[in-house]
Amino acid sequence: MQLRDDQVQFMQQITEALTRAPHQVLAVAPTGSGKTVCFSALTKEWTQADLYTRVMILVHRRELLAQVSTTLTAWGVEHGLIAPGAPNHKTRRVQIASVQTLVHRLADYAPPDYIIIDEAHHAIMTSSWGKVLTAWPHAKRLGVTATPQRLSGEPLRGIFSTLVVGPSVKSLMAAGALSTYRLFAPPVHHADKITRRMGDYSRKELSETMNTSTITGDAVQHYHKIAHGKRTMVFCVSVAHAQKVADKFTEAGNRAFSIDGTMSSSHRRSLIAAFTSGEITVLTSCDLVSEGFDLPAVEVAILLRPTQSLALHLQQVGRALRPYPGKVAAIILDHAGNSQRHGLPDDERLWSLDGHVKHKKSDNDEIGVSTKTCPRCYAVMLTIEPTCLECGHEFQSERKIVQVEGTLIEVDLVAARKAARRDQGEAITREDLIALGRARNYRWPHLWAEHVLAARKGPVKEQVLYALPQPSRR
């Protein structure tokens, strides 16, 4: 396999960070940048350099387990699988484990030298992840994710001590490692229609506008008008909704299918193969294709699921941003208005290991963390988790959405970025910048404000948090 220059630099940053105690590194890079390729290449380096080195790779979904296994095989790394029904290869030095299975088999495996956590924003110490990490406290720890934040606001610091940020989406697009895009979104959610006072938006108006559970316009009509015939992934709110949307596309003359976790692996593989070949043009799904789903043939992403989760939003649009022969630019049809909530796919974002403090509704009414109970094993976890962290049960969303009349318009990306720069320039003080950051729904407006102020004084001193290497085209 051939590594790009930006991937080599990313791996060097990770290697350097892992040399510093307490050896707990969270590595951040965009969806489609090749994080699995990078940590698989590092696994090969570590095990070749020392014939006694052991590596344990933790995943939370079977699709991720298969993806990591395929990548390790491509690097020539012999490994075992720890999952229900997987072959028994306990003596192999590299293991890929379903965290829900491994937590019950810890005594069967020697302590690893390295623990790699895929999609590390899911890891919390009070679940199976924490039990594994506590059992092997001396292992060097590497987490990878595209979005190091949780919707619940819980910090990742404590599990990780050092943040390494890889290449930006914008730099990867410039190098051809990610596809450019065209974005179509509802005009009714634009923030310029909201009252603004001294750089800040009316919190009440912003909340009412951005938190609606509606989708604008008919997805089938817009698809036929803007992207007819292109291979399309539709993101829905539930399995039932995904099936209904697939039926609507089929009734309009498209070859469309819904894909979900209840299907056999062979059935899913056959649908994906037919989609890649062009025999199927539309696939609809709920959570199955959000994480660990690598299908570069996707040319169009249709968003029918309103979400407050930046992680989920970037995972979904990222499905269409992978380059593929014949793909000139990805098309994003954002019927849910998520782009107005979370910004453009290639916006520069600042990340932190520190959690986000929830604001109070009133002096005596603080927002609590919402939880739910798994109906299979009765474990309790955050409501936002799509699968049970203990047994892997996939929750089915019952959330309803309302379709409203409307037409998507193509977002003028140049004008949008110009307006963003203008608003930032008009925010003179630290307080103005913090207010603007809050209006833009930034998770850490104070951190962003300090970064902007530091940049205005001169070049920002290079540090791990802001390390954004520029890849070269190959």
C-alpha positions in Angstrom: 0.0 0.0 0.0 1.2 3.5 -0.8 1.0 6.2 1.9 0.5 9.8 1.1 2.8 12.5 2.4 0.2 13.8 4.8 -0.4 10.3 6.2 3.3 9.8 6.8 3.5 13.2 8.6 0.4 12.3 10.7 2.0 9.0 11.7 5.2 10.8 12.7 3.1 13.2 14.9 1.4 10.2 16.6 4.7 8.4 17.1 6.3 11.4 18.7 3.3 12.0 21.0 3.3 8.3 22.1 6.8 8.7 23.5 5.6 11.1 26.1 4.1 9.9 29.4 1.4 8.9 30.1 1.4 7.7 26.5 -2.3 8.3 25.9 -2.9 9.9 22.5 -6.0 10.9 20.6 -5.4 11.3 16.9 -7.9 13.4 14.9 -8.3 13.4 11.1 -11.3 13.9 8.8 -13.6 11.2 7.5 -11.9 9.7 4.4 -8.4 10.7 5.3 -7.2 7.2 5.9 -7.0 6.8 9.7 -7.4 3.0 9.5 -4.6 2.9 7.0 -2.4 4.9 9.3 -2.9 2.9 12.5 -2.6 -0.3 10.5 0.8 0.9 9.1 1.9 1.8 12.6 0.9 -1.6 13.8 3.1 -3.2 11.2 6.0 -0.9 12.2 5.6 -1.7 15.9 5.4 -5.5 15.5 8.3 -5.7 13.0 10.5 -3.6 15.2 10.0 -5.9 18.2 9.0 -9.5 17.8 7.4 -9.5 21.3 5.2 -6.5 20.8 1.4 -7.1 21.1 -1.3 -4.8 19.8 -5.0 -4.9 20.7 -7.4 -2.9 18.4 -10.8 -2.1 19.8 -13.9 -1.5 17.7 -17.6 -1.2 18.6 -19.3 -2.5 15.4 -18.8 -5.6 13.3 -18.5 -3.4 10.2 -15.5 -1.7 11.7 -14.0 -5.1 12.6 -14.2 -6.2 9.0 -12.8 -3.0 7.7 -9.7 -3.0 10.0 -9.1 -6.7 9.3 -9.1 -6.0 5.5 -6.6 -3.1 6.0 -4.3 -5.1 8.2 -4.3 -8.0 5.6 -3.4 -5.5 2.9 -0.4 -4.5 5.0 0.5 -8.1 5.5 -0.1 -8.1 9.2 -1.2 -11.5 10.6 -4.0 -11.0 13.2 -6.8 -12.6 15.2 -10.4 -11.6 15.6 -12.2 -11.5 18.9 -15.9 -11.6 18.2 -18.8 -14.1 18.4 -18.1 -16.9 15.9 -14.7 -15.7 14.9 -11.8 -18.3 14.5 -9.7 -18.8 17.6 -6.2 -17.3 17.0 -5.3 -16.3 20.6 -1.6 -16.6 20.1 -1.3 -14.0 17.4 0.3 -10.8 18.6 -2.2 -8.5 16.8 -5.9 -8.8 17.7 -9.0 -6.9 16.5 -11.6 -7.1 19.2 -15.3 -6.2 19.5 -15.1 -4.4 22.8 -18.4 -6.0 23.9 -16.9 -9.5 23.4 -13.4 -8.8 24.8 -14.6 -7.5 28.1 -15.8 -11.0 28.9 -12.5 -12.7 27.7 -9.8 -10.5 29.2 -8.2 -13.4 31.1 -7.7 -15.2 27.8 -5.2 -12.7 26.3 -1.8 -11.5 27.4 -1.5 -7.8 28.2 -0.9 -5.7 25.0 1.9 -3.1 24.6 -0.4 -0.9 22.5 -4.2 -0.4 22.6 -5.8 1.2 19.6 -9.3 2.5 19.9 -11.2 3.1 16.6 -14.0 5.8 16.6 -12.6 6.8 20.0 -15.2 9.4 20.8 -17.5 6.5 21.9 -15.1 5.4 24.6 -16.1 6.1 28.2 -14.6 4.7 31.4 -17.9 3.7 32.8 -18.6 1.1 30.1 -16.9 -1.9 28.5 -14.2 0.4 27.1 -13.2 1.4 30.6 -13.1 -2.1 31.9 -10.6 -3.1 29.1 -8.4 0.0 29.7 -8.4 -0.5 33.4 -7.4 -4.2 33.0 -4.3 -3.1 31.0 -3.3 0.2 32.5 0.4 0.0 31.3 -0.4 -0.3 27.6 0.3 2.7 25.3 -3.0 4.1 24.2 -3.9 5.4 20.7 -7.5 6.6 19.9 -8.5 7.7 16.4 -11.6 9.7 15.4 -12.8 12.4 13.0 -14.7 14.3 15.7 -13.3 14.2 19.3 -16.4 15.3 21.0 -19.6 13.8 22.4 -23.1 15.2 22.1 -23.5 14.7 25.9 -20.6 17.1 26.5 -18.5 14.6 28.4 -14.7 15.2 28.1 -12.3 12.8 26.5 -9.5 13.9 28.8 -8.9 11.2 31.4 -8.9 8.5 28.7 -6.4 10.6 26.6 -3.9 13.2 27.6 -2.5 14.4 24.3 -4.4 15.6 21.2 -2.8 15.2 17.7 -4.6 16.9 14.8 -3.9 15.7 11.3 -4.6 17.3 7.9 -7.6 19.5 7.4 -10.5 18.7 5.0 -9.6 21.7 2.9 -6.0 20.6 2.5 -7.0 17.1 1.6 -9.4 18.5 -1.1 -6.6 20.7 -2.5 -4.4 17.6 -2.8 -7.1 15.4 -4.4 -7.2 13.1 -1.4 -10.9 14.1 -0.9 -13.5 15.2 -3.5 -14.7 18.8 -3.7 -18.5 19.2 -3.3 -21.6 21.1 -4.2 -24.0 21.8 -1.4 -27.8 22.3 -1.7 -29.7 23.4 1.4 -33.0 25.0 2.5 -32.9 28.8 2.5 -35.2 29.1 5.5 -32.6 28.1 8.1 -30.0 30.8 7.2 -28.7 32.6 10.3 -28.9 36.0 8.6 -32.6 36.0 9.3 -32.0 35.8 13.0 -31.8 39.0 15.2 -28.2 39.9 16.1 -27.1 42.2 18.8 -23.4 43.1 19.2 -22.3 40.1 17.2 -24.5 37.7 19.1 -27.6 36.0 17.9 -30.9 35.9 19.8 -30.5 32.6 21.6 -34.3 32.0 21.6 -34.6 32.6 17.8 -31.5 30.5 17.1 -32.8 27.6 19.1 -36.2 27.7 17.5 -34.7 27.9 14.0 -31.9 25.3 14.3 -33.6 22.7 16.4 -36.6 21.9 14.2 -37.3 18.2 13.4 -38.3 19.0 9.8 -37.0 18.3 6.4 -37.5 20.7 3.5 -38.7 19.6 0.1 -39.2 16.2 -1.5 -36.1 14.1 -1.7 -37.1 12.2 -4.8 -38.0 15.3 -6.8 -34.8 17.1 -5.8 -32.7 14.0 -6.7 -34.3 13.8 -10.2 -33.7 17.5 -10.7 -30.1 17.8 -9.4 -28.4 14.4 -9.5 -30.6 11.9 -11.4 -28.7 8.7 -12.1 -25.9 9.3 -9.7 -25.1 6.7 -7.0 -26.8 8.1 -3.9 -26.8 7.4 -0.2 -29.8 8.6 1.8 -29.5 9.1 5.6 -32.8 8.5 7.5 -34.0 8.7 11.0 -34.9 5.1 11.5 -35.0 1.7 9.8 -38.7 2.1 9.0 -38.1 5.6 7.6 -35.3 4.2 5.4 -37.5 1.5 4.0 -40.3 4.1 3.3 -37.8 6.4 1.5 -36.5 3.5 -0.6 -40.0 2.6 -1.6 -40.6 6.2 -2.8 -37.5 6.2 -4.9 -38.5 2.8 -6.4 -42.0 4.0 -7.2 -40.4 6.9 -9.1 -38.5 4.5 -11.3 -35.2 4.3 -9.5 -33.5 1.0 -8.4 -33.4 1.6 -4.7 -32.9 -0.5 -1.6 -32.8 0.0 2.2 -29.8 -1.5 4.0 -29.7 -2.1 7.8 -28.1 -4.2 10.5 -30.8 -6.9 10.5 -29.6 -8.2 7.1 -27.1 -11.0 6.8 -23.6 -9.9 5.9 -23.8 -11.6 2.5 -27.0 -9.7 1.6 -25.4 -6.4 2.6 -22.3 -7.2 0.6 -24.4 -8.1 -2.5 -26.3 -4.8 -2.3 -23.1 -2.8 -1.9 -21.5 -4.6 -4.9 -24.6 -3.9 -7.0 -24.4 -0.2 -5.9 -20.7 0.1 -6.8 -21.3 -1.4 -10.2 -24.2 1.0 -10.8 -26.9 -1.7 -10.9 -28.4 0.0 -7.8 -28.4 3.8 -7.8 -29.9 4.5 -4.3 -29.2 3.0 -0.9 -31.1 4.2 2.2 -30.1 3.6 5.8 -30.2 4.9 9.3 -27.0 4.3 11.4 -25.4 1.5 9.5 -23.5 3.6 7.1 -22.5 6.4 9.4 -19.2 4.9 10.8 -16.8 2.5 9.4 -18.5 2.4 6.0 -16.1 2.8 3.2 -17.9 3.1 -0.2 -16.1 5.7 -2.4 -18.6 5.1 -5.2 -21.1 7.3 -3.3 -21.6 10.4 -5.5 -24.5 12.0 -3.7 -25.4 12.3 0.0 -29.0 13.1 0.9 -29.6 14.2 4.5 -33.1 13.5 5.8 -32.1 13.2 9.5 -31.9 16.5 11.5 -29.1 16.1 14.1 -27.4 18.2 16.7 -24.4 15.8 16.5 -21.5 17.3 14.6 -19.9 13.9 14.6 -22.8 12.3 12.9 -23.2 15.1 10.4 -19.5 15.0 9.3 -19.6 11.2 9.1 -22.6 11.4 6.8 -21.3 14.0 4.4 -18.0 12.3 4.5 -19.4 9.3 2.8 -19.6 11.3 -0.5 -16.3 13.0 -0.2 -14.0 10.1 -1.0 -12.5 10.4 -4.5 -13.6 7.9 -7.1 -13.1 7.6 -10.9 -15.5 9.8 -12.7 -16.6 11.8 -9.7 -16.0 15.4 -10.5 -17.6 16.8 -7.3 -19.7 15.2 -4.6 -23.3 16.5 -4.3 -24.9 17.1 -0.9 -28.6 17.5 -0.7 -29.2 18.8 2.9 -33.0 18.6 3.3 -32.5 18.6 7.1 -30.7 21.9 7.4 -27.7 20.3 9.2 -25.2 22.4 7.3 -26.7 25.6 8.9 -26.3 23.9 12.3 -22.7 22.7 11.9 -21.1 24.6 9.0 -19.5 23.6 5.8 -17.8 20.2 5.4 -14.4 21.9 4.9 -14.6 24.5 7.6 -11.6 24.6 9.8 -12.5 23.3 13.3 -10.7 23.5 16.6 -10.7 20.4 18.8 -10.2 19.9 22.5 -10.0 17.0 25.0 -12.1 19.0 27.4 -15.8 18.5 27.5 -18.5 21.1 26.9 -20.4 22.5 29.9 -24.1 22.4 29.3 -25.9 25.8 29.8 -28.7 26.0 32.4 -32.2 26.4 31.2 -32.7 28.6 34.3 -31.0 29.2 37.6 -32.8 26.2 39.2 -33.2 23.9 36.1 -30.0 22.4 34.8 -29.9 20.2 31.7 -29.2 16.6 32.6 -27.7 13.8 30.7 -30.3 11.6 29.0 -29.9 7.8 29.3 -31.7 4.7 28.0 -31.7 1.0 28.9 -30.9 -1.8 26.5 -33.8 -4.2 26.2 -31.5 -7.1 25.6 -28.9 -6.9 28.5 -30.4 -4.0 30.5 -27.2 -1.9 30.5 -27.7 1.8 30.8 -26.0 4.3 28.5 -26.4 7.7 26.8 -29.5 8.1 24.7 -27.4 9.2 21.7 -25.6 5.8 21.4 -26.9 3.9 18.3 -25.8 0.5 19.6 -25.5 -1.0 23.1 -22.0 -0.6 24.4 -22.3 -3.9 26.3 -24.0 -6.4 24.0 -24.0 -4.6 20.6 -27.9 -4.4 20.4 -28.9 -1.9 17.7 -31.5 0.5 18.8 -34.3 1.5 16.5 -35.1 5.2 16.4 -38.8 6.0 16.8 -38.3 9.7 16.1 -40.7 11.3 13.7 -39.9 14.1 11.2 -42.2 16.4 9.3 -41.7 17.2 5.7 -42.4 20.8 4.7 -42.7 22.4 1.3 -39.7 24.1 0.0 -36.9 24.0 -2.6 -33.2 23.5 -1.9 -30.9 26.1 -3.3 -27.2 25.7 -4.1 -25.0 27.3 -1.5 -22.6 29.8 -2.9 -19.5 28.5 -1.1 -17.3 31.5 -1.9 -20.0 34.0 -0.7 -20.6 31.9 2.5 -16.9 31.9 3.4 -16.6 35.6 2.6 -19.6 36.3 4.9 -18.0 34.2 7.6 -14.7 36.1 7.3 -16.6 39.5 7.4 -18.5 38.5 10.6 -15.2 37.4 12.2 -13.5 40.6 11.2 -16.4 42.7 12.7 -16.0 40.9 16.0 -13.3 43.0 17.6 -13.2 42.0 21.2 -12.8 38.6 22.9 -16.4 38.9 24.0 -17.6 39.6 20.5 -15.7 36.5 19.2 -17.1 34.3 21.9 -20.6 35.5 21.1 -20.0 34.7 17.4 -18.7 31.3 18.2 -21.8 30.5 20.2 -24.0 31.7 17.4 -22.1 29.4 15.0 -22.8 26.5 17.4 -19.1 26.0 18.2 -18.5 23.5 20.9 -15.6 25.5 22.4 -16.3 29.2 21.5 -13.7 30.4 24.2 -11.0 28.3 22.7 -11.8 29.5 19.2 -11.8 33.1 20.3 -8.4 32.8 21.8 -7.1 31.1 18.6 -8.4 34.0 16.5 -6.9 36.6 18.8 -3.6 34.9 18.8 -3.6 34.7 15.0 -4.3 38.4 14.7 -1.1 39.1 16.7 1.0 37.1 14.2 1.6 33.5 13.1 0.3 31.0 15.6 3.1 29.2 17.3 3.1 25.6 16.0 1.8 23.1 18.4 0.1 19.8 18.4 -3.4 21.2 18.7 -3.1 23.3 15.5 -0.8 21.1 13.5 -2.5 21.0 10.1 0.0 19.6 7.5 -0.6 20.3 3.9 -0.4 17.0 1.8 1.0 16.8 -1.6 -0.8 15.2 -4.6 0.4 11.7 -5.7 
